[in-house]
Amino acid sequence: MTDDFKGRIAVITGGSDGIGLATAALLARRGAQVVICGRRQELLDRARSQIDAEGGQIEAIRLDVTDNVALTAMIEMVAARHGRLDMLVNNAMSTHYAPISRLTLDHWRKDFAVNADAVFVSTKAAMQVMATTGKGAIVNIASTCGIRATVNMASYSASKAALIHFTAVAAMEGAPLGIRVNAIIPGQVQTAGTEAFTARAPEVATRTTEAIPMRRGGQPEELAQAIAFMLSDAASYITGTALPVDGGKAAQLYMPA
């Protein structure tokens, strides 16, 4: 499967690090022309250098996904430049950690703007392009917080729950057009953000890891493999699915010892 995405065009939001970068690198290795976007130029440059060094084809665009006009324009530009858009991965995310009593409305709105609004905007633009070719695949990156209650993460959890349900609706509307829409539900993944949290609260991080049935966090590359599967022709009859990739956490009914 080293070149099964050859000739295909992929857009990945939040593609400059973590799960997004791992996915971009994997798709590029398998032949895709990948376009990533993100807010931080230094991370975009580093991602582009990494994938260039591996011989992949990549374009990096500085973009804030909460700029709805710019996000739509980017999708349309990629499609116009390449004559098609085959794959979209909505990976950009925002999270604020605070109890509801201290969570501000601005924080709530920011998480929804990135985790739900931007997904709607990019999916709408992508589906309009994909409908012209009669084929396409979209993968939205959700979270176990969107299917299980997590204290101090109300805005993030609610926005990810909205994303999961939006995925199902988009899948139903996309099916007659040849467009598949699925979600991946990561649990704890060893990204830069996770490592920063671990450094601030090592005891909490340890307890969190111990509560995962597999007793470890996932690696971005493990999530990338699941995303690539959902984008591939091997998943040609799968749509409207939200797949947990979380070491078994979503399936667990926690019972204290």
Contacts in CASP RR format, 6 or more apart in sequence:
PFRMAT RR
TARGET T0000
AUTHOR 0000-0000-0000
METHOD contacts of the structure
MODEL  1
MTDDFKGRIAVITGGSDGIGLATAALLARRGAQVVICGRRQELLDRARSQ
IDAEGGQIEAIRLDVTDNVALTAMIEMVAARHGRLDMLVNNAMSTHYAPI
SRLTLDHWRKDFAVNADAVFVSTKAAMQVMATTGKGAIVNIASTCGIRAT
VNMASYSASKAALIHFTAVAAMEGAPLGIRVNAIIPGQVQTAGTEAFTAR
APEVATRTTEAIPMRRGGQPEELAQAIAFMLSDAASYITGTALPVDGGKA
AQLYMPA
1 30 0 8 1.000
1 232 0 8 1.000
2 29 0 8 1.000
2 30 0 8 1.000
2 31 0 8 1.000
3 30 0 8 1.000
3 31 0 8 1.000
4 30 0 8 1.000
4 31 0 8 1.000
4 232 0 8 1.000
4 233 0 8 1.000
5 27 0 8 1.000
5 30 0 8 1.000
5 31 0 8 1.000
5 32 0 8 1.000
5 87 0 8 1.000
5 228 0 8 1.000
5 231 0 8 1.000
5 232 0 8 1.000
6 30 0 8 1.000
6 31 0 8 1.000
6 32 0 8 1.000
7 31 0 8 1.000
7 32 0 8 1.000
7 33 0 8 1.000
8 31 0 8 1.000
8 32 0 8 1.000
8 33 0 8 1.000
8 86 0 8 1.000
8 87 0 8 1.000
9 32 0 8 1.000
9 33 0 8 1.000
9 35 0 8 1.000
9 78 0 8 1.000
9 79 0 8 1.000
9 82 0 8 1.000
9 83 0 8 1.000
9 84 0 8 1.000
9 85 0 8 1.000
9 86 0 8 1.000
9 87 0 8 1.000
10 24 0 8 1.000
10 27 0 8 1.000
10 32 0 8 1.000
10 33 0 8 1.000
10 34 0 8 1.000
10 35 0 8 1.000
10 86 0 8 1.000
10 87 0 8 1.000
10 88 0 8 1.000
10 89 0 8 1.000
10 231 0 8 1.000
11 34 0 8 1.000
11 35 0 8 1.000
11 36 0 8 1.000
11 37 0 8 1.000
11 74 0 8 1.000
11 75 0 8 1.000
11 78 0 8 1.000
11 85 0 8 1.000
11 87 0 8 1.000
11 88 0 8 1.000
11 89 0 8 1.000
11 122 0 8 1.000
11 126 0 8 1.000
12 20 0 8 1.000
12 23 0 8 1.000
12 24 0 8 1.000
12 27 0 8 1.000
12 34 0 8 1.000
12 35 0 8 1.000
12 36 0 8 1.000
12 37 0 8 1.000
12 88 0 8 1.000
12 89 0 8 1.000
12 91 0 8 1.000
13 36 0 8 1.000
13 37 0 8 1.000
13 38 0 8 1.000
13 63 0 8 1.000
13 65 0 8 1.000
13 71 0 8 1.000
13 89 0 8 1.000
13 90 0 8 1.000
13 91 0 8 1.000
13 92 0 8 1.000
13 118 0 8 1.000
13 122 0 8 1.000
14 20 0 8 1.000
14 36 0 8 1.000
14 37 0 8 1.000
14 38 0 8 1.000
14 65 0 8 1.000
14 91 0 8 1.000
14 92 0 8 1.000
14 93 0 8 1.000
15 21 0 8 1.000
15 23 0 8 1.000
15 24 0 8 1.000
15 36 0 8 1.000
15 37 0 8 1.000
15 38 0 8 1.000
15 47 0 8 1.000
15 91 0 8 1.000
15 92 0 8 1.000
16 36 0 8 1.000
16 37 0 8 1.000
16 38 0 8 1.000
16 40 0 8 1.000
16 43 0 8 1.000
16 44 0 8 1.000
16 46 0 8 1.000
16 47 0 8 1.000
16 60 0 8 1.000
17 43 0 8 1.000
17 47 0 8 1.000
17 191 0 8 1.000
17 192 0 8 1.000
18 189 0 8 1.000
18 191 0 8 1.000
18 192 0 8 1.000
18 220 0 8 1.000
19 91 0 8 1.000
19 141 0 8 1.000
19 186 0 8 1.000
19 189 0 8 1.000
19 191 0 8 1.000
19 220 0 8 1.000
19 223 0 8 1.000
19 224 0 8 1.000
19 227 0 8 1.000
20 36 0 8 1.000
20 89 0 8 1.000
20 91 0 8 1.000
20 141 0 8 1.000
20 220 0 8 1.000
20 224 0 8 1.000
21 36 0 8 1.000
21 47 0 8 1.000
21 50 0 8 1.000
21 220 0 8 1.000
22 219 0 8 1.000
22 220 0 8 1.000
22 221 0 8 1.000
22 223 0 8 1.000
22 224 0 8 1.000
23 89 0 8 1.000
23 91 0 8 1.000
23 220 0 8 1.000
23 223 0 8 1.000
23 224 0 8 1.000
23 227 0 8 1.000
23 228 0 8 1.000
24 34 0 8 1.000
24 36 0 8 1.000
24 47 0 8 1.000
24 51 0 8 1.000
24 58 0 8 1.000
25 50 0 8 1.000
25 51 0 8 1.000
25 54 0 8 1.000
25 224 0 8 1.000
26 221 0 8 1.000
26 224 0 8 1.000
26 225 0 8 1.000
26 228 0 8 1.000
27 34 0 8 1.000
27 87 0 8 1.000
27 228 0 8 1.000
27 231 0 8 1.000
28 34 0 8 1.000
28 51 0 8 1.000
28 54 0 8 1.000
28 55 0 8 1.000
28 56 0 8 1.000
28 57 0 8 1.000
28 58 0 8 1.000
29 54 0 8 1.000
29 56 0 8 1.000
30 228 0 8 1.000
31 56 0 8 1.000
31 57 0 8 1.000
32 57 0 8 1.000
32 86 0 8 1.000
32 87 0 8 1.000
33 57 0 8 1.000
33 58 0 8 1.000
33 59 0 8 1.000
33 82 0 8 1.000
34 51 0 8 1.000
34 56 0 8 1.000
34 57 0 8 1.000
34 58 0 8 1.000
34 59 0 8 1.000
35 58 0 8 1.000
35 59 0 8 1.000
35 60 0 8 1.000
35 61 0 8 1.000
35 74 0 8 1.000
35 78 0 8 1.000
36 44 0 8 1.000
36 47 0 8 1.000
36 48 0 8 1.000
36 58 0 8 1.000
36 59 0 8 1.000
36 60 0 8 1.000
36 61 0 8 1.000
37 44 0 8 1.000
37 60 0 8 1.000
37 61 0 8 1.000
37 62 0 8 1.000
37 63 0 8 1.000
37 65 0 8 1.000
37 74 0 8 1.000
37 92 0 8 1.000
38 44 0 8 1.000
38 60 0 8 1.000
38 61 0 8 1.000
38 62 0 8 1.000
38 63 0 8 1.000
38 64 0 8 1.000
38 65 0 8 1.000
38 92 0 8 1.000
39 62 0 8 1.000
39 63 0 8 1.000
39 64 0 8 1.000
41 62 0 8 1.000
44 60 0 8 1.000
44 61 0 8 1.000
44 62 0 8 1.000
45 60 0 8 1.000
47 58 0 8 1.000
47 60 0 8 1.000
48 58 0 8 1.000
48 59 0 8 1.000
48 60 0 8 1.000
51 58 0 8 1.000
52 58 0 8 1.000
61 74 0 8 1.000
63 70 0 8 1.000
63 71 0 8 1.000
63 74 0 8 1.000
64 70 0 8 1.000
65 71 0 8 1.000
65 92 0 8 1.000
65 114 0 8 1.000
65 118 0 8 1.000
65 121 0 8 1.000
65 122 0 8 1.000
66 110 0 8 1.000
66 113 0 8 1.000
66 114 0 8 1.000
66 117 0 8 1.000
66 118 0 8 1.000
68 117 0 8 1.000
68 118 0 8 1.000
68 121 0 8 1.000
71 118 0 8 1.000
71 121 0 8 1.000
71 122 0 8 1.000
71 125 0 8 1.000
72 121 0 8 1.000
72 122 0 8 1.000
72 124 0 8 1.000
72 125 0 8 1.000
75 85 0 8 1.000
75 88 0 8 1.000
75 122 0 8 1.000
75 125 0 8 1.000
75 126 0 8 1.000
75 129 0 8 1.000
76 125 0 8 1.000
76 129 0 8 1.000
78 85 0 8 1.000
79 85 0 8 1.000
79 129 0 8 1.000
84 129 0 8 1.000
84 133 0 8 1.000
85 126 0 8 1.000
85 129 0 8 1.000
85 130 0 8 1.000
85 136 0 8 1.000
86 130 0 8 1.000
86 135 0 8 1.000
86 136 0 8 1.000
86 137 0 8 1.000
87 136 0 8 1.000
87 137 0 8 1.000
87 138 0 8 1.000
87 139 0 8 1.000
87 231 0 8 1.000
88 122 0 8 1.000
88 123 0 8 1.000
88 126 0 8 1.000
88 137 0 8 1.000
88 138 0 8 1.000
88 139 0 8 1.000
89 138 0 8 1.000
89 139 0 8 1.000
89 140 0 8 1.000
89 141 0 8 1.000
89 227 0 8 1.000
89 231 0 8 1.000
90 118 0 8 1.000
90 119 0 8 1.000
90 122 0 8 1.000
90 123 0 8 1.000
90 138 0 8 1.000
90 139 0 8 1.000
90 140 0 8 1.000
90 141 0 8 1.000
90 163 0 8 1.000
91 141 0 8 1.000
92 114 0 8 1.000
92 118 0 8 1.000
93 114 0 8 1.000
93 115 0 8 1.000
93 141 0 8 1.000
93 143 0 8 1.000
94 110 0 8 1.000
94 111 0 8 1.000
94 113 0 8 1.000
94 114 0 8 1.000
94 115 0 8 1.000
94 156 0 8 1.000
95 111 0 8 1.000
95 153 0 8 1.000
95 155 0 8 1.000
95 156 0 8 1.000
96 103 0 8 1.000
96 107 0 8 1.000
96 108 0 8 1.000
96 110 0 8 1.000
96 111 0 8 1.000
96 153 0 8 1.000
96 155 0 8 1.000
96 156 0 8 1.000
97 152 0 8 1.000
97 153 0 8 1.000
97 156 0 8 1.000
98 107 0 8 1.000
98 152 0 8 1.000
99 151 0 8 1.000
99 152 0 8 1.000
100 154 0 8 1.000
103 154 0 8 1.000
103 155 0 8 1.000
107 155 0 8 1.000
108 154 0 8 1.000
108 155 0 8 1.000
110 155 0 8 1.000
111 155 0 8 1.000
111 156 0 8 1.000
111 158 0 8 1.000
111 159 0 8 1.000
112 155 0 8 1.000
112 158 0 8 1.000
112 159 0 8 1.000
112 162 0 8 1.000
114 159 0 8 1.000
115 156 0 8 1.000
115 159 0 8 1.000
115 160 0 8 1.000
115 162 0 8 1.000
115 163 0 8 1.000
116 159 0 8 1.000
116 162 0 8 1.000
116 163 0 8 1.000
116 166 0 8 1.000
119 140 0 8 1.000
119 163 0 8 1.000
119 166 0 8 1.000
120 166 0 8 1.000
123 138 0 8 1.000
123 140 0 8 1.000
123 166 0 8 1.000
123 170 0 8 1.000
123 181 0 8 1.000
126 138 0 8 1.000
127 138 0 8 1.000
127 170 0 8 1.000
127 173 0 8 1.000
127 174 0 8 1.000
127 177 0 8 1.000
127 179 0 8 1.000
130 136 0 8 1.000
130 177 0 8 1.000
130 178 0 8 1.000
130 179 0 8 1.000
131 177 0 8 1.000
131 179 0 8 1.000
134 177 0 8 1.000
134 178 0 8 1.000
134 179 0 8 1.000
135 178 0 8 1.000
135 179 0 8 1.000
136 178 0 8 1.000
136 179 0 8 1.000
136 180 0 8 1.000
137 179 0 8 1.000
137 180 0 8 1.000
137 181 0 8 1.000
137 182 0 8 1.000
137 230 0 8 1.000
137 231 0 8 1.000
137 232 0 8 1.000
137 235 0 8 1.000
138 170 0 8 1.000
138 179 0 8 1.000
138 180 0 8 1.000
138 181 0 8 1.000
138 182 0 8 1.000
139 181 0 8 1.000
139 182 0 8 1.000
139 183 0 8 1.000
139 184 0 8 1.000
139 227 0 8 1.000
139 230 0 8 1.000
139 231 0 8 1.000
140 163 0 8 1.000
140 164 0 8 1.000
140 166 0 8 1.000
140 167 0 8 1.000
140 181 0 8 1.000
140 182 0 8 1.000
140 183 0 8 1.000
140 184 0 8 1.000
141 183 0 8 1.000
141 184 0 8 1.000
141 186 0 8 1.000
141 223 0 8 1.000
141 227 0 8 1.000
142 160 0 8 1.000
142 163 0 8 1.000
142 164 0 8 1.000
142 167 0 8 1.000
142 183 0 8 1.000
142 184 0 8 1.000
142 185 0 8 1.000
142 186 0 8 1.000
142 242 0 8 1.000
143 156 0 8 1.000
143 157 0 8 1.000
143 160 0 8 1.000
143 185 0 8 1.000
143 186 0 8 1.000
143 187 0 8 1.000
144 150 0 8 1.000
144 185 0 8 1.000
144 186 0 8 1.000
144 187 0 8 1.000
144 244 0 8 1.000
144 246 0 8 1.000
144 249 0 8 1.000
144 250 0 8 1.000
145 153 0 8 1.000
145 156 0 8 1.000
145 157 0 8 1.000
145 160 0 8 1.000
146 157 0 8 1.000
146 158 0 8 1.000
146 160 0 8 1.000
146 161 0 8 1.000
146 163 0 8 1.000
146 164 0 8 1.000
146 185 0 8 1.000
147 161 0 8 1.000
147 164 0 8 1.000
147 185 0 8 1.000
147 242 0 8 1.000
147 244 0 8 1.000
147 250 0 8 1.000
148 249 0 8 1.000
148 250 0 8 1.000
149 157 0 8 1.000
150 156 0 8 1.000
150 157 0 8 1.000
163 183 0 8 1.000
164 183 0 8 1.000
164 185 0 8 1.000
164 242 0 8 1.000
167 181 0 8 1.000
167 182 0 8 1.000
167 183 0 8 1.000
167 240 0 8 1.000
167 242 0 8 1.000
168 240 0 8 1.000
168 242 0 8 1.000
170 181 0 8 1.000
171 180 0 8 1.000
171 181 0 8 1.000
171 182 0 8 1.000
171 239 0 8 1.000
171 240 0 8 1.000
171 241 0 8 1.000
172 240 0 8 1.000
174 180 0 8 1.000
174 181 0 8 1.000
174 239 0 8 1.000
175 239 0 8 1.000
180 230 0 8 1.000
180 235 0 8 1.000
180 236 0 8 1.000
180 238 0 8 1.000
180 239 0 8 1.000
180 240 0 8 1.000
181 239 0 8 1.000
181 240 0 8 1.000
182 230 0 8 1.000
182 235 0 8 1.000
182 238 0 8 1.000
182 239 0 8 1.000
182 240 0 8 1.000
182 241 0 8 1.000
182 242 0 8 1.000
182 243 0 8 1.000
183 240 0 8 1.000
183 241 0 8 1.000
183 242 0 8 1.000
183 243 0 8 1.000
184 223 0 8 1.000
184 226 0 8 1.000
184 227 0 8 1.000
184 230 0 8 1.000
184 242 0 8 1.000
184 243 0 8 1.000
184 245 0 8 1.000
185 242 0 8 1.000
185 243 0 8 1.000
185 244 0 8 1.000
185 245 0 8 1.000
185 246 0 8 1.000
185 250 0 8 1.000
186 218 0 8 1.000
186 223 0 8 1.000
186 245 0 8 1.000
186 246 0 8 1.000
187 212 0 8 1.000
187 217 0 8 1.000
187 218 0 8 1.000
187 244 0 8 1.000
187 245 0 8 1.000
187 246 0 8 1.000
187 247 0 8 1.000
187 249 0 8 1.000
187 250 0 8 1.000
188 194 0 8 1.000
188 208 0 8 1.000
188 209 0 8 1.000
188 212 0 8 1.000
188 217 0 8 1.000
188 218 0 8 1.000
188 246 0 8 1.000
188 249 0 8 1.000
189 217 0 8 1.000
189 218 0 8 1.000
189 219 0 8 1.000
189 220 0 8 1.000
189 223 0 8 1.000
190 217 0 8 1.000
190 218 0 8 1.000
190 219 0 8 1.000
190 220 0 8 1.000
191 220 0 8 1.000
194 205 0 8 1.000
197 204 0 8 1.000
197 205 0 8 1.000
198 205 0 8 1.000
209 215 0 8 1.000
209 216 0 8 1.000
209 217 0 8 1.000
211 249 0 8 1.000
211 252 0 8 1.000
211 254 0 8 1.000
212 246 0 8 1.000
212 247 0 8 1.000
212 248 0 8 1.000
212 249 0 8 1.000
213 247 0 8 1.000
213 248 0 8 1.000
213 249 0 8 1.000
213 251 0 8 1.000
213 252 0 8 1.000
214 247 0 8 1.000
214 248 0 8 1.000
216 247 0 8 1.000
217 247 0 8 1.000
218 247 0 8 1.000
222 245 0 8 1.000
223 245 0 8 1.000
226 243 0 8 1.000
226 245 0 8 1.000
229 235 0 8 1.000
230 238 0 8 1.000
230 241 0 8 1.000
230 243 0 8 1.000
244 250 0 8 1.000
244 251 0 8 1.000
END
